[in-house]
Amino acid sequence: MHLQLALALQVVWTGICHAAIQNYPAAWGHYDVCKSQVYSDEGLTWDYMACQPEAADMTQFLKVTLDPPNITCGDPPETYCALENPYMCNNECDASTEELAHPPKLMFDIEGRNPTTFWQSTSWKKYPKSLLVNITLSWNKTIELTDDIVITFESGRPEQMVLEKSLDYGRTWQPYQFYATDCLDAFTMEPKTVQELTQHTLLDIICTEEYSRGYVWKYDKTVRFEIKDRFALFAGPRLHNMASLYGQLDTTKNLRDFFTITDLRVRLLRPATGATMVDESSLSRYFYAISDIKVQGRCKCNLHANSCVYDKEKLSCECEHNTTGPDCGRCKRNYQGRTWSAGSYLPIPKGTANICIPNSIGPCNCNPVGSVSDRCNGTGYCICKEGTTGPKCQECLPGYLWDNGCKSRVCDNELLRCQNGGVCENNVHCSCPSAYTGLLCEKPRCESELGGCRGSESGQAPLTPPSLCCLLTLLTLGSALLREASCWL
């Protein structure tokens, strides 16, 4: 009785845990599973879902280039003064000495060292000629931004700067955001903050003065492009309603493209001066220095992959749903049975996979033992029997063993198999042939009949004494059952 109660409680608890796990994607929309096997009226088949890679730090996969290429300090060596104190000139840059060099890679290294590592430009020695620098970040892959772009300046934050994006690998560029101490003077644009945007103006290109004014840089060295604030226009201030955001991304192409890039470019147009006038007697105070750039995002795989690999300095999606290409942007050969389409976030939480199907649905050469029929189920796969998997139903799922079909491997807690032709049902008990009984079909049924197995009516030959192996098996099984029952007495 107690053992039955324990088993019932275990089933209920498993159901509760499974329900909790199932609700997680609905609440957060991770879309991290591309397909799963389910049982249907036709047998074991695939259930396909929209899927995408998890977000990651994308700076570990980029290539950085500077224009002009010789804009990095240190060749020849140079001494710099502090912006707020023109007489404090003890910062040296020397490209030939590792401890004094400031190459571009230091914009993306692991911080935490003291002193802070950073890239640094040459000083504004050619004033009044503009000190212009283009920093281009390239991925050679389409990526989707998932968090704010954050640039941390070790010097003062620039008085004029533009963040640009490309969707065609740097062939053409368009602005993401303008930054200036005076937007009207620098770019003939009215200043605005992202908090002033609405759902209808989210795609507007704005100029902000929030990150460029005066000596504010002393307390905050960062410049941001606010991704999350834009997400919040649909998902709420704490991004608690991601379902709404995913729905908008699914139905508004321009919105999804807004957060999609292949390249970023930071155009530095005027360094921090800390004053209305430039001190021409101390031009070594004016330069750019960046200690960190953060770009959080994921590979764009058109909702046809949940992982992206970096191999030979190149990112590519590991495509599912019979798709192929760097972004899973086309159907595989012989799977153009309908026009390729990106996956869809809707309906939430699983979305729609929009898989590519074979050119013609016909015989699949399924395994006659492992499959329900020799016909495809519309996805290019055979309809497999319980425990069987694979495109042609020739493989067994974990827990099953091939024996003229996939048979359950085990039938009790000691991982023992049914004997004497018994069949394990639901990994719980053995269904025995008529001549045998017992938990593992190990006992001839005649033992319980009148006269035993030696009786003239038993139909059984006289039994030989059980082997030592059988006795040990039965003793092990019995002790396991006694231990389990005693826990509930």
RODO-2510 file (C-alpha; in nm, 4 decimals, decimal comma):
residues 489
     n   res          X          Y          Z
     1     m     0,0000     0,0000     0,0000
     2     h     0,2761     0,2433     0,0980
     3     l     0,4751     0,1494    -0,2098
     4     q     0,1783     0,2254    -0,4360
     5     l     0,1319     0,5629    -0,2645
     6     a     0,4995     0,6462    -0,3181
     7     l     0,4788     0,5629    -0,6882
     8     a     0,1649     0,7756    -0,7269
     9     l     0,3320     1,0743    -0,5565
    10     q     0,6357     1,0345    -0,7819
    11     v     0,4175     1,0470    -1,0935
    12     v     0,2398     1,3625    -0,9677
    13     w     0,5695     1,5335    -0,8810
    14     t     0,7177     1,4488    -1,2206
    15     g     0,4113     1,6002    -1,3863
    16     i     0,4426     1,9212    -1,1853
    17     c     0,8138     1,9568    -1,2673
    18     h     0,7481     1,8909    -1,6361
    19     a     0,4755     2,1555    -1,6410
    20     a     0,7095     2,4090    -1,4798
    21     i     0,9777     2,3405    -1,7382
    22     q     0,7277     2,3666    -2,0216
    23     n     0,6104     2,7080    -1,8998
    24     y     0,9624     2,8552    -1,9062
    25     p     0,9822     2,9075    -2,2853
    26     a     0,6287     3,0519    -2,2820
    27     a     0,7307     3,3156    -2,0293
    28     w     1,0680     3,4082    -2,1757
    29     g     1,0522     3,2968    -2,5374
    30     h     1,3959     3,1379    -2,5554
    31     y     1,3130     2,9355    -2,8682
    32     d     1,6110     2,7109    -2,7928
    33     v     1,4688     2,3798    -2,9239
    34     c     1,4338     2,3140    -3,2988
    35     k     1,2522     1,9804    -3,2853
    36     s     1,1394     1,7100    -3,0473
    37     q     0,9963     1,3618    -3,0868
    38     v     0,6319     1,3117    -2,9977
    39     y     0,3825     1,0286    -3,0128
    40     s     0,0837     1,0714    -3,2412
    41     d    -0,1858     0,8492    -3,3894
    42     e     0,0655     0,7691    -3,6627
    43     g     0,3376     0,6665    -3,4164
    44     l     0,6634     0,8413    -3,3228
    45     t     0,7188     1,1543    -3,5295
    46     w     0,8951     1,4907    -3,5179
    47     d     0,7431     1,8105    -3,3817
    48     y     0,9256     2,1079    -3,5355
    49     m     0,9579     2,4485    -3,3673
    50     a     1,1101     2,7863    -3,4472
    51     c     1,4511     2,8147    -3,2811
    52     q     1,7406     3,0562    -3,2433
    53     p     2,0871     3,0587    -3,0769
    54     e     2,1291     3,1970    -2,7275
    55     a     2,2614     3,5537    -2,7013
    56     a     2,6382     3,5885    -2,6480
    57     d     2,9206     3,8425    -2,6346
    58     m     2,9751     3,9003    -3,0057
    59     t     3,3015     4,0951    -2,9675
    60     q     3,4912     3,7647    -2,9400
    61     f     3,4072     3,6899    -3,3042
    62     l     3,4691     4,0250    -3,4763
    63     k     3,7457     4,1792    -3,6852
    64     v     3,8352     4,5427    -3,6124
    65     t     3,9843     4,7905    -3,8615
    66     l     4,0806     5,1558    -3,8168
    67     d     4,0760     5,4368    -4,0706
    68     p     4,3218     5,5978    -4,1079
    69     p     4,5284     5,2846    -4,0348
    70     n     4,8120     5,4805    -3,8695
    71     i     4,5858     5,6635    -3,6238
    72     t     4,6915     5,4495    -3,3226
    73     c     4,9411     5,6228    -3,0937
    74     g     5,2982     5,5090    -3,0307
    75     d     5,4683     5,5354    -3,3696
    76     p     5,6539     5,7580    -3,3053
    77     p     5,6304     5,7501    -2,9215
    78     e     5,4303     6,0317    -2,7713
    79     t     5,3590     6,1812    -2,4273
    80     y     5,0051     6,2844    -2,3309
    81     c     4,8665     6,5346    -2,0840
    82     a     4,5519     6,5047    -1,8737
    83     l     4,2465     6,6843    -2,0133
    84     e     4,1617     6,8584    -1,6851
    85     n     4,5270     6,9489    -1,6087
    86     p     4,7528     7,0494    -1,9016
    87     y     5,0592     7,0337    -1,6730
    88     m     5,0098     6,6654    -1,5863
    89     c     5,1869     6,5018    -1,8798
    90     n     5,3097     6,1642    -1,7603
    91     n     5,1154     5,9285    -1,9911
    92     e     5,3401     5,7758    -2,2564
    93     c     5,2449     5,5721    -2,5637
    94     d     5,5129     5,3642    -2,7368
    95     a     5,4111     5,0980    -2,9888
    96     s     5,7480     4,9219    -2,9598
    97     t     5,7050     4,8529    -2,5863
    98     e     5,4269     4,6150    -2,4839
    99     e     5,3598     4,7858    -2,1502
   100     l     5,3235     5,1253    -2,3191
   101     a     5,1450     5,0209    -2,6394
   102     h     4,7720     5,0751    -2,6951
   103     p     4,6702     4,8631    -2,9997
   104     p     4,3057     4,8227    -3,1154
   105     k     4,2693     4,4721    -2,9641
   106     l     4,2691     4,6305    -2,6170
   107     m     3,9175     4,7575    -2,6862
   108     f     3,7960     4,3969    -2,6509
   109     d     4,0283     4,2319    -2,3984
   110     i     3,9210     4,1014    -2,0575
   111     e     3,9146     4,3910    -1,8135
   112     g     4,0153     4,3725    -1,4506
   113     r     4,3863     4,4415    -1,4861
   114     n     4,5325     4,7457    -1,3183
   115     p     4,5946     4,9820    -1,4817
   116     t     4,3055     4,9524    -1,7263
   117     t     4,3998     4,8527    -2,0806
   118     f     4,2750     5,0611    -2,3717
   119     w     4,3256     5,1630    -2,7331
   120     q     4,4439     5,5198    -2,7854
   121     s     4,4679     5,7460    -3,0865
   122     t     4,7372     5,9984    -3,1728
   123     s     4,6814     6,3424    -3,0205
   124     w     4,5243     6,6409    -3,1971
   125     k     4,8589     6,7790    -3,3105
   126     k     4,7206     6,8885    -3,6494
   127     y     4,4520     7,1183    -3,5067
   128     p     4,2479     7,2938    -3,6517
   129     k     4,2281     7,0049    -3,8952
   130     s     3,9672     6,7627    -3,7640
   131     l     4,0812     6,4562    -3,5691
   132     l     3,8746     6,1909    -3,7470
   133     v     3,8765     5,8175    -3,6739
   134     n     3,6563     5,5385    -3,8109
   135     i     3,6463     5,2169    -3,6041
   136     t     3,4791     4,9343    -3,8004
   137     l     3,3635     4,6109    -3,6381
   138     s     3,2936     4,3324    -3,8874
   139     w     3,1491     3,9850    -3,8309
   140     n     3,1198     3,8562    -4,1889
   141     k     2,7857     3,7232    -4,0644
   142     t     2,4418     3,8649    -4,0017
   143     i     2,3755     3,9079    -3,6300
   144     e     2,0799     4,0310    -3,4246
   145     l     2,1401     4,2719    -3,1359
   146     t     1,9878     4,1729    -2,8018
   147     d     2,1295     4,4314    -2,5591
   148     d     2,2688     4,7853    -2,5486
   149     i     2,5861     4,8651    -2,7395
   150     v     2,8178     5,0148    -2,4772
   151     i     3,1436     5,1997    -2,5555
   152     t     3,3638     5,2911    -2,2588
   153     f     3,6064     5,5812    -2,3106
   154     e     3,9206     5,6047    -2,1016
   155     s     3,9610     5,9651    -2,2173
   156     g     3,6784     6,2144    -2,2183
   157     r     3,3749     6,1117    -2,4177
   158     p     3,3745     6,2612    -2,7714
   159     e     3,1988     6,5900    -2,8294
   160     q     3,0836     6,4642    -3,1691
   161     m     3,0353     6,1037    -3,2744
   162     v     2,8165     5,8885    -3,5012
   163     l     2,7295     5,5192    -3,4657
   164     e     2,6537     5,3545    -3,8009
   165     k     2,5391     5,0098    -3,9149
   166     s     2,5673     4,8037    -4,2303
   167     l     2,3461     4,5197    -4,3469
   168     d     2,5525     4,4321    -4,6543
   169     y     2,8992     4,3627    -4,5126
   170     g     3,0177     4,7234    -4,5227
   171     r     2,9207     4,8113    -4,8778
   172     t     2,6662     5,0700    -4,7634
   173     w     2,6128     5,2399    -4,4267
   174     q     2,3268     5,4093    -4,2476
   175     p     2,3284     5,5982    -3,9163
   176     y     2,2095     5,4366    -3,5944
   177     q     2,2491     5,7412    -3,3694
   178     f     2,4219     6,0812    -3,3502
   179     y     2,5997     6,2100    -3,0379
   180     a     2,7052     6,5686    -2,9715
   181     t     2,7375     6,8390    -2,7072
   182     d     2,5231     7,0552    -2,9376
   183     c     2,3102     6,8557    -3,1840
   184     l     2,1835     7,1607    -3,3716
   185     d     2,5333     7,2950    -3,4279
   186     a     2,6973     6,9610    -3,5136
   187     f     2,4256     6,7855    -3,7167
   188     t     2,1387     7,0387    -3,7559
   189     m     1,9166     6,8042    -3,5550
   190     e     1,7001     6,8754    -3,2529
   191     p     1,8339     6,6892    -2,9474
   192     k     1,6257     6,3968    -2,8269
   193     t     1,6556     6,1033    -2,5869
   194     v     1,5423     5,7461    -2,6431
   195     q     1,2842     5,7933    -2,3645
   196     e     1,0994     6,0336    -2,5952
   197     l     1,0490     5,7643    -2,8602
   198     t     0,7192     5,5808    -2,9044
   199     q     0,6213     5,2584    -3,0782
   200     h     0,5521     5,4646    -3,3921
   201     t     0,8836     5,6564    -3,3826
   202     l     1,1102     5,3752    -3,2617
   203     l     1,2895     5,3566    -3,5974
   204     d     1,3667     5,7299    -3,6002
   205     i     1,7357     5,8252    -3,6094
   206     i     1,7989     6,0687    -3,3250
   207     c     2,0791     6,2917    -3,2007
   208     t     2,1374     6,2826    -2,8260
   209     e     2,3371     6,5173    -2,6039
   210     e     2,3054     6,2833    -2,3053
   211     y     2,6546     6,1353    -2,3391
   212     s     2,8610     6,4319    -2,4557
   213     r     2,8100     6,7357    -2,2363
   214     g     3,0857     6,9078    -2,0375
   215     y     3,2669     6,7264    -1,7595
   216     v     3,0025     6,4603    -1,7064
   217     w     3,2602     6,2128    -1,8411
   218     k     3,4362     6,2203    -1,5031
   219     y     3,1519     6,0236    -1,3491
   220     d     3,0385     5,8081    -1,6398
   221     k     3,2707     5,7139    -1,9221
   222     t     3,0188     5,5175    -2,1282
   223     v     2,8329     5,5972    -2,4475
   224     r     2,5297     5,3792    -2,5238
   225     f     2,3068     5,2831    -2,8087
   226     e     1,9944     5,1869    -2,6174
   227     i     1,8571     4,8550    -2,7462
   228     k     1,6668     4,7549    -2,4326
   229     d     1,4843     5,0875    -2,4054
   230     r     1,3550     5,0298    -2,7559
   231     f     1,2562     4,6708    -2,6728
   232     a     1,0697     4,8070    -2,3706
   233     l     0,8324     5,0023    -2,5951
   234     f     0,6721     4,6665    -2,6758
   235     a     0,7832     4,4364    -2,3933
   236     g     0,7281     4,6715    -2,0988
   237     p     0,9833     4,8540    -1,8788
   238     r     1,1269     4,5341    -1,7317
   239     l     1,0908     4,3336    -2,0535
   240     h     0,8364     4,1111    -1,8792
   241     n     0,6201     4,0766    -2,1909
   242     m     0,8637     3,9356    -2,4449
   243     a     0,5718     3,7704    -2,6214
   244     s     0,4542     4,1129    -2,7373
   245     l     0,8022     4,2032    -2,8641
   246     y     0,8430     3,8729    -3,0501
   247     g     0,5024     3,9237    -3,2069
   248     q     0,6053     4,2678    -3,3340
   249     l     0,9403     4,1406    -3,4636
   250     d     0,7561     3,8639    -3,6457
   251     t     0,5079     4,0884    -3,8228
   252     t     0,7142     4,4059    -3,8847
   253     k     1,0115     4,3441    -4,1151
   254     n     1,1567     4,6942    -4,0714
   255     l     1,1603     4,6455    -3,6950
   256     r     1,3545     4,3192    -3,7152
   257     d     1,5964     4,4722    -3,9686
   258     f     1,6552     4,7681    -3,7331
   259     f     1,8201     4,5358    -3,4797
   260     t     2,0061     4,3336    -3,7468
   261     i     2,3620     4,4132    -3,8603
   262     t     2,6648     4,2670    -4,0347
   263     d     2,8985     4,5533    -3,9358
   264     l     2,9138     4,8473    -3,6942
   265     r     3,1128     5,1667    -3,7434
   266     v     3,2035     5,4216    -3,4777
   267     r     3,2866     5,7570    -3,6368
   268     l     3,4789     5,9780    -3,3939
   269     l     3,4519     6,3370    -3,5187
   270     r     3,5675     6,5616    -3,2320
   271     p     3,7453     6,4629    -2,9087
   272     a     3,6535     6,5922    -2,5647
   273     t     3,7970     6,9388    -2,4987
   274     g     3,6333     7,0192    -2,1659
   275     a     3,5864     7,3822    -2,2706
   276     t     3,4395     7,6061    -2,5369
   277     m     3,7842     7,6787    -2,6818
   278     v     4,0702     7,4478    -2,7743
   279     d     4,3999     7,5265    -2,5981
   280     e     4,6423     7,5297    -2,8916
   281     s     4,9397     7,5416    -2,6550
   282     s     4,8561     7,1967    -2,5148
   283     l     4,7166     6,9869    -2,7977
   284     s     4,8451     6,6629    -2,6411
   285     r     4,5450     6,6858    -2,4034
   286     y     4,3046     6,5980    -2,6866
   287     f     4,2762     6,2396    -2,8140
   288     y     4,0471     5,9354    -2,8142
   289     a     4,0923     5,6324    -2,5871
   290     i     3,8534     5,3354    -2,5626
   291     s     3,8895     5,0678    -2,2948
   292     d     3,5894     4,8510    -2,3801
   293     i     3,3193     4,7903    -2,6413
   294     k     3,0287     4,5582    -2,5620
   295     v     2,8067     4,4119    -2,8336
   296     q     2,5591     4,1495    -2,7158
   297     g     2,3688     3,9567    -2,9799
   298     r     2,3077     3,6271    -3,1569
   299     c     2,3702     3,4822    -3,5002
   300     k     2,0764     3,5424    -3,7279
   301     c     1,9626     3,1978    -3,8432
   302     n     1,6086     3,2851    -3,9565
   303     l     1,4688     3,0767    -3,6668
   304     h     1,6060     2,7589    -3,8271
   305     a     1,8978     2,6855    -3,5857
   306     n     1,9655     2,6911    -3,2136
   307     s     2,3455     2,7015    -3,2345
   308     c     2,6107     2,8951    -3,4221
   309     v     2,9714     2,7768    -3,4620
   310     y     3,2917     2,9778    -3,5027
   311     d     3,5361     2,7915    -3,7232
   312     k     3,8299     2,9215    -3,9241
   313     e     3,7498     3,2777    -3,8119
   314     k     3,3970     3,2520    -3,9493
   315     l     3,0540     3,2268    -3,7868
   316     s     2,7855     3,0046    -3,9365
   317     c     2,4527     2,8642    -3,8214
   318     e     2,4115     2,4904    -3,7653
   319     c     2,0929     2,4712    -3,9666
   320     e     1,7926     2,2513    -3,8934
   321     h     1,4552     2,2124    -4,0693
   322     n     1,6232     2,0946    -4,3931
   323     t     1,7718     2,4426    -4,4489
   324     t     2,1273     2,5447    -4,5342
   325     g     2,3475     2,8510    -4,5876
   326     p     2,5329     3,0852    -4,3446
   327     d     2,1971     3,2190    -4,2174
   328     c     1,9892     2,9057    -4,3002
   329     g     1,8509     3,1221    -4,5780
   330     r     1,7636     2,8529    -4,8333
   331     c     1,6376     2,4959    -4,8565
   332     k     1,8717     2,2021    -4,8995
   333     r     1,8967     2,0371    -5,2387
   334     n     1,5953     1,8138    -5,3050
   335     y     1,3986     1,9941    -5,0298
   336     q     1,2413     2,2678    -5,2390
   337     g     0,8930     2,1179    -5,2232
   338     r     0,7728     2,4647    -5,1288
   339     t     0,9322     2,8103    -5,1266
   340     w     1,1809     2,8724    -4,8446
   341     s     1,0496     3,0844    -4,5601
   342     a     1,1989     3,2095    -4,2331
   343     g     1,0631     3,0591    -3,9147
   344     s     0,7997     3,2490    -3,7218
   345     y     0,7825     3,3424    -3,3522
   346     l     0,4073     3,2895    -3,3719
   347     p     0,2151     3,1230    -3,2255
   348     i     0,3970     3,1753    -2,8959
   349     p     0,5691     2,9905    -2,7288
   350     k     0,6845     2,7384    -2,9934
   351     g     0,6421     2,9420    -3,3087
   352     t     0,6223     2,7910    -3,6561
   353     a     0,9252     2,6174    -3,8057
   354     n     0,8267     2,6524    -4,1752
   355     i     1,0516     2,3583    -4,2570
   356     c     1,1662     2,2803    -4,6074
   357     i     0,9945     1,9706    -4,7458
   358     p     1,1144     1,7188    -5,0064
   359     n     1,0528     1,7964    -5,3709
   360     s     0,7992     1,5124    -5,3854
   361     i     0,6412     1,3207    -5,1019
   362     g     0,6578     0,9493    -5,1817
   363     p     0,8153     0,6239    -5,0621
   364     c     1,0940     0,6869    -4,8099
   365     n     1,2476     0,3377    -4,8058
   366     c     1,1536     0,3073    -4,4414
   367     n     1,2651     0,0084    -4,2368
   368     p     0,9673    -0,2334    -4,2613
   369     v     1,0163    -0,3474    -3,9006
   370     g     1,0725    -0,0075    -3,7396
   371     s     0,8143     0,2015    -3,9250
   372     v     0,4375     0,2228    -3,9309
   373     s     0,4287     0,2621    -4,3101
   374     d     0,6578     0,3069    -4,6065
   375     r     0,5368     0,6609    -4,6666
   376     c     0,6795     0,9954    -4,5603
   377     n     0,4759     1,2034    -4,3191
   378     g     0,5134     1,5278    -4,5159
   379     t     0,8491     1,6224    -4,3672
   380     g     1,0789     1,3768    -4,5413
   381     y     1,0840     1,1336    -4,2501
   382     c     0,9183     0,7965    -4,2033
   383     i     0,6544     0,7446    -3,9372
   384     c     0,8335     0,5326    -3,6778
   385     k     0,7028     0,2832    -3,4253
   386     e     0,7474     0,3275    -3,0522
   387     g     1,1130     0,3306    -2,9475
   388     t     1,2345     0,3735    -3,3062
   389     t     1,3855     0,6850    -3,4652
   390     g     1,5943     0,8058    -3,7582
   391     p     1,4979     0,9175    -4,1101
   392     k     1,4287     0,5538    -4,2057
   393     c     1,3335     0,4167    -3,8600
   394     q     1,6549     0,2157    -3,8349
   395     e     1,7725     0,3453    -3,4957
   396     c     1,6536     0,2939    -3,1379
   397     l     1,5843     0,5648    -2,8838
   398     p     1,7762     0,5591    -2,5520
   399     g     1,6332     0,2837    -2,3341
   400     y     1,5523     0,0573    -2,6315
   401     l     1,7479    -0,2273    -2,7895
   402     w     1,7172    -0,3559    -3,1470
   403     d     1,5676    -0,7075    -3,1456
   404     n     1,3664    -0,7421    -3,4663
   405     g     1,2447    -0,3934    -3,3871
   406     c     1,3255    -0,1641    -3,0936
   407     k     1,2487    -0,3355    -2,7636
   408     s     1,2692    -0,1854    -2,4196
   409     r     1,6004    -0,2638    -2,2552
   410     v     1,4947    -0,2719    -1,8916
   411     c     1,1909    -0,3444    -1,6817
   412     d     1,2788    -0,2815    -1,3169
   413     n     1,4970    -0,0695    -1,0921
   414     e     1,7816    -0,3210    -1,1126
   415     l     1,8005    -0,2695    -1,4909
   416     l     1,7050    -0,6338    -1,5635
   417     r     1,5355    -0,7470    -1,8823
   418     c     1,2305    -0,9702    -1,9200
   419     q     1,3141    -1,3403    -1,9573
   420     n     1,1689    -1,6311    -2,1508
   421     g     1,0217    -1,4192    -2,4280
   422     g     0,8524    -1,1649    -2,1977
   423     v     0,7953    -0,8114    -2,3303
   424     c     0,8671    -0,5032    -2,1159
   425     e     0,5707    -0,2624    -2,1110
   426     n     0,6320     0,1072    -2,0340
   427     n     0,9600     0,0194    -1,8582
   428     v     0,7464    -0,0909    -1,5611
   429     h     0,6462    -0,4589    -1,5836
   430     c     0,6918    -0,7671    -1,8006
   431     s     0,4096    -0,9082    -2,0085
   432     c     0,4800    -1,2829    -1,9925
   433     p     0,3919    -1,5666    -2,2339
   434     s     0,1278    -1,8078    -2,1057
   435     a     0,3780    -2,0664    -1,9764
   436     y     0,5668    -1,8212    -1,7521
   437     t     0,5001    -1,5797    -1,4675
   438     g     0,6924    -1,3653    -1,2171
   439     l     0,8227    -1,0087    -1,2210
   440     l     1,0675    -1,0932    -1,4981
   441     c     0,8820    -1,3968    -1,6414
   442     e     1,1440    -1,6066    -1,4660
   443     k     0,9012    -1,8625    -1,3157
   444     p     0,7294    -2,1456    -1,5068
   445     r     0,3573    -2,1052    -1,4432
   446     c     0,3294    -2,4798    -1,3701
   447     e     0,5026    -2,4278    -1,0358
   448     s     0,1789    -2,2896    -0,8915
   449     e    -0,0364    -2,5666    -1,0357
   450     l    -0,1481    -2,8866    -0,8586
   451     g     0,1361    -3,1319    -0,8555
   452     g     0,3907    -2,8690    -0,9613
   453     c     0,5956    -2,8928    -1,2761
   454     r     0,6537    -3,2636    -1,2177
   455     g     0,2803    -3,3419    -1,2240
   456     s     0,1442    -3,5539    -1,5077
   457     e    -0,0988    -3,2777    -1,6033
   458     s     0,1418    -2,9947    -1,5980
   459     g     0,2682    -3,0426    -1,9491
   460     q     0,6174    -2,9555    -1,8298
   461     a     0,9271    -3,1675    -1,8135
   462     p     1,0767    -3,2203    -1,4680
   463     l     1,2658    -2,9105    -1,3624
   464     t     1,6325    -2,9039    -1,2836
   465     p     1,7460    -2,7121    -0,9760
   466     p     1,7910    -2,3391    -1,0452
   467     s     2,1410    -2,2253    -1,1277
   468     l     2,3472    -2,0130    -0,8899
   469     c     2,3135    -1,7188    -1,1314
   470     c     1,9318    -1,7334    -1,1170
   471     l     1,9342    -1,7565    -0,7367
   472     l     2,1574    -1,4482    -0,7122
   473     t     1,9277    -1,2578    -0,9509
   474     l     1,6179    -1,3424    -0,7468
   475     l     1,7909    -1,2561    -0,4189
   476     t     1,9021    -0,9179    -0,5590
   477     l     1,5518    -0,8397    -0,6869
   478     g     1,3909    -0,9435    -0,3576
   479     s     1,6233    -0,7361    -0,1430
   480     a     1,5664    -0,4295    -0,3639
   481     l     1,1873    -0,4593    -0,3260
   482     l     1,2158    -0,5071     0,0508
   483     r     1,4380    -0,2003     0,0825
   484     e     1,1949     0,0147    -0,1163
   485     a     0,8921    -0,1056     0,0803
   486     s     1,0624    -0,0555     0,4162
   487     c     1,1096     0,3159     0,3436
   488     w     0,7327     0,3663     0,3564
   489     l     0,6455     0,1446     0,6584
***
